[in-house]
Every structure is written in C-alpha cells, then in structure tokens.
Amino acid sequence: MIKRYAHNPILTKADIPYAVETVHNAAVVKHENEYIMLFRSHLRTGRSIIGLARSGDGFHFTADPAPFLAPGKEEFSVEDPRVTRVEGEYLITYSVYSRNGVQIALAKTQDFSHVESVALITEADYRNVVIFPEKFEGLYARLDRPHSEIAPWSIWISYSPDLRFWGESQLIMRPVQYHWDEMKIGPGAPPIKTEQGWLSIYHGVFQTMDGSVYRLGVALHDLQNPAKIIGVGDSWILQPEDPWELTGYVHNVVFTCGAVAEADGTLKIYWGGADTVMCAGEANVCDLVALCLDHARPAK
C-alpha cells in the first residue's frame, strides 16, 4: 500500500556533515513550506543524538551542520523523536536513556532554531510517545508503549491538561497472537486526522527463528474519543524488502516516527531502514483508512 520512493535511501551517514554511524527513525513535519526532519544517529561511542535536516520537496534533504539535540549531563542517549504541531507550536517527544532506564522527554519549539525543554513526562520504562495534534475536551492526548509483564508491549492512551502531568491512562490495543504483530506493537507517526477518524501508523514485531521482523500497520481512532479504536488493518502496509531494510545495524526493520499528509490526499511516510538509513514512500490516505474499515482485526 506504500509506494517506495525510487531513490531510497533518502538520507545516510554520508550526507551528515559531522561524524555519525547511522541515520534513522526520524520525525518529519512540514513547517512554512519546508520539510523538517529530526533524525536519530548513533555516534562512535555507541550513544545517540538527534540531528536536523531540511528539504523543499520532502525527498531531498540537507543536514544542518551540528546536532539538534544531544544528551544532557546525566544522560546516555536521546533517540526516536516524534513531532506534533498543536495550537501553533511544535511538541517534540523523544526517548532519553540514563542510568535510571529509558524515559520520554518533551520539548517544544516554534521555529526549529530555539528549543525549550519542558519535562520528563514518563517514568521508566516507556517508549514511542506520540501526541495528537488536537485537544479533546481541553486535554492533550498521547499514545505510548510502556513495558509491562501484565500486558507486554501494548499501546496505551493518556491525557494531560498541561503536557507535564498525565493520567486517565488505559490500554487500547494489544498484539494479536499468531499475527504479523504478535510479539509487540508501538505507536509510530503522530495520528493524522481524516473524515473517518484519526489514522495512526504503528509498528508491529514478529519473532522468527532468524530474529525479529519489524513491519508497519495502521489503526483508526474515533474522532471525538481517541481511546475508541474503530478498526485495525489486518495486514501490514510495509515490510523490510530492500537491501538497506533487510541488512544493517538491526536487520529486518522498517520503523516510522513521522508522516506528512498532503493536500492531494497522499501521505508521505518516512521510515528507518535496518536502523541504518532513512527511506520514504507515499500512500493514499483513503486506502489506509479502507484497510482499517474493511479488513480489520481485533484491537485487543
């Protein structure tokens, strides 16, 4: 359902003007007719930073001369950013690794030049936090993926009045046994508003005798109550196929943190290939919605 860009990968370590070993798992938004990509890169220390690249067409990116976000004094790595525009400002969530485990940090910006750190908004062990681009009855809403022995690697929703304090949490979507996403799932790109509901792209993992395979799928949430899932597409929309998705730092991975909805009804989707390079493709929003409505599997 996703047509790969003919000239993938669109960004590699060779394109970065400072020393990195990978370029992957990037958030992408459109800001003032410019595509902004916040990408994760491994350094030769093994730790990660977040860089920034810019594009006029969404495919040809040029990296800024220095990293955008780097670990603080007590931190080891910053990873896997997501960006959502809410009420005129961009909210950036990203994973922070420290001696206390992995938590989610929140920062905000209006121009991608000046960044304000807001808070650590989870305890350990959380990943994959994406914020909806609209409030619901005055509350921010987010999807996330805590690790729990009771409901391992499932998708939850939480709400906040101020972006700092989150609650009313509930599990809304689980992996399904004997399915392509049976091992674990997690939110990918921030949800996209459609007439039928909020379209959410997520990653699902399947364990094989040769290791794990990361694929992408879609779910549709109710417009008024995002905790209600209307449907989850039964089949994946993207799996590792190209050489740079099959082999790399982590084999057999396509992993998204960003997608941009265009005025013509298409969706630009960005994914990391094998935790090594950045790739892009396009899909029709109506096709992804139809998969959730007409070919659905249980949400949990």
N, C-alpha and C positions, 0 to 999 in steps of 0.2 A: 504493500500500500504506500510505501515511501519510494520515490524515485531518487536514487543516489545522484549527487552532483557528479558530472562526468570527469571532473578534475580533482576528485578527492585524492589524498587528504588536503584540506584547505589550509592547515597550519601545522608545522612541525618544529622540532627544536632548531632546525637550520634557519628558521625565519625569525628567531628571537635574538635581539642584539646583546644579550648577556648569557652567561653560561647556564644552561639547563639541560636535563636529560630527557624530558618528556614535555608534551603539551596536550592536555586532555581535560575532560569533564568540565566544560565551560558553560557559564551562563551567557546568554545573548539577549540584548534588548535593542530597540530602535529609539534613539534619542536625537531629536532635531534632525531628522533625515539621515542620521549616521548610525550604523550598526556598531554597538559596543559589545565586545566580548571580554569577559573576565574568565581567564583560563587558569587551571592548576598546572604547576610544573614541579617535578622533582629536581632538587639540586644534587650535586655530587656528594653531599653529606647524607643523602637519603631522606632529607626532610623536604617539605613542600612550601611553595609560595604561590601567590595569586598574581598573575600578570594581566595586562590590559592590551587589547588590540582593537583597531578601528577599521571600518570598511564602508565604502559608499554603496555597494551592491549586495552585501550580505554573503559574499563568497570570497572576495579578495581582501585579506586582512593584513594590516601593518601593525606590528607591535610597538608600544611605547618603549622608550629607552631604558626604563627602570621598572621594577616590580610595582604593582598597585598596592598590595597588602603583603606584609611579611610577619612572621611570628613575633610576639612580644617577648619580654624578658623571661617569663616563666613558661613559655610555650615552645613546643617542638615543631609543629606544622600547622598551616592553615590550608584548607582543602575544599573542593567541590562547592563553589559558590552558586547561589541562586539569586536572581534579581527580579523584583516586582515593583512596578510603578503604582503607588497608592496616593491619591489626593495630592499630586504634584511633586512627590519626591520618590526616589528610588530606595527601596529597602533591600539590603544585601544580607542574606544569611549564609553562613559558611561554617564548616567543621573546624574546631580548634582542638588539637591534640596536646596534652600536657601530662605531667606525672599523675594527674588526677583522672585520666581517661580522656574520652572524647566528648566534648560539649558543643553546642551550637551558639555561635556569636551572631549578634545583629549589629549592622552599621547602616548608615543612611547617607545619601548624597543627592544633590540636585544637578550636578554637572560633571561628575566623574573626575573632578580635579580635587575638590575638598571633600573629605570623608569624615563623618562623625561616628565614633564608636558609641553604641547605645548600651548594650549589656550582654552578658551571657544569659541566654533565655531558656536553657535546659540544664538539668544535671546530667551526669554520665549515666548511661551510655546511649547517646542519641545521634542520629544522622539524618540527612535528607529532609531538611525542613524547607517547605515552600509555603509562601504566604499568598492568599487570594488577593487579587487586585481591587476588590471592593469589600466594604464592611457589611456585616449582617446585623441589623438592629443595633447599630452603633459599635459593634465589636469587630476587631480584626479576627481573621480565621487563618489557621495554618494546618497543613498536613505534615506529619512527621513519621519517623520509624524508630521507636525505641527498641532495644533488645530486651525481651522478657522470656523467661522459661515457661510462663503460662501460655503466652501467645507469641511464639518466636517470629521476629521479622515480619510484622504486620503493619498496616497503615492505620494511623490514628488521626483524629482531628481535635484541635484545641482552640480556645477563644481567648481574646485579651482586650481590655479597654484601653491599654496604653503601650502595648508592644513589650513591656517588661514582665508583667505578671500574667501567666497563662493558666487556664483551668477549664472546667466543664469538658474534660477530655473523655473521648470514647473511641473504642476500636470500631472501624467501619469497613475494613477489608482485610481478608486473610489470604495466604497462599492456599491453593487447592491441590489436594493430593492427586497424584498421577496426572499432573497437568504440567504445561511448559514452565509455569512459575511456582512449582510446588515447594521449593526449598525456602525462598524468601522473596519478598517484594519490598519496594520502597518508592516514594514519590520521586518524579523526575523533574520535568519543567513545571513552572508555575501554571495553574489552571487557566484555560482560555475560555472566555465567555462566548457561547453560541445561543441561538434561539431555543434550542432543545435542552440546554443545560451547560454546566461547566465541564469542559473537556480536559481530562487530566492524563498526561503521558507518564507511565510508570515503568520501572524496570522489574523484571522477574528473573529468577535464577533457577536453573535446573541442574541437579547433580548427576554427572555421568561417571563411568568408570575411568574417564580420562580427565576428570576435573569438572569445574562448574562452567556453565554457559549462561551468559547474560544476554537477555533479549529485551525488547520494548513492547509494551502493550498500552491499551487505552481504557479509561473508565469515564463514565458520565455522571456528574453530580447534579442534584436538583438546584435550580437557580436560586430559590429562596432559602432552602435548607441544605447546605453543602454536606451535612452529615448523612444525608439520604442519597444512596447511590442508585441511580436509575438502571444502569447496566454496565457490565464489564465485558469488553470484547473477548470472545472465547479463544481467538487465535492471536499470535503475536503479529506486530506490524513491521518489525525489523529484527533480524538476527545476524550474527557475525558471518560474513561471506567473503569479503575482500581480504587480500593477504594481510593488510595492516590492521584488520579486525581479528583475524584468526591467530596472528603471531605478534608478540610484543612483550611489554613489561608484564602484563597479565593476559594470557591467551584467551581467545574466545569471548571477547567483551564488546558490546555496544552499550554505552551508558550516557544518558542525556541529563543535562541540567538546564537546558534552555530551548525555547522555540518562539518564533515571531509570527504572529498572524498578520497576513497581508490583506489589503483592501479587496483584492480579486477573489478572495475565498480560499487561497492557498495558505499553507503553513510551512515556513522554513523551520526545519528541525536540525539541531546540532547534537552531535554525539562524539564521545571519545572512543577511539578505536584501540582496543587492547591496552588501555591505559598508557598510550604512547603518542597518538596523533589526534588531531581534530578533523572531523568529517561533517558533511552537511547533505541534506536532501530536502525534497519537497513532497507534500501530500495535499490532497483536497480535504478540507475540514469536514465537508459533508460525508465523505467516505468513512472517515474515522468515527463520526457520530453514528452513521448507519451500522457500523460494526458493533457498537455498544448497544444499539436498539434492536437489531435484527438477528444478531448472532452472539448472544450473551451467555456468560457462565455465572454461577453464583458469586456474590461479593464476599461471602464468608460462610 
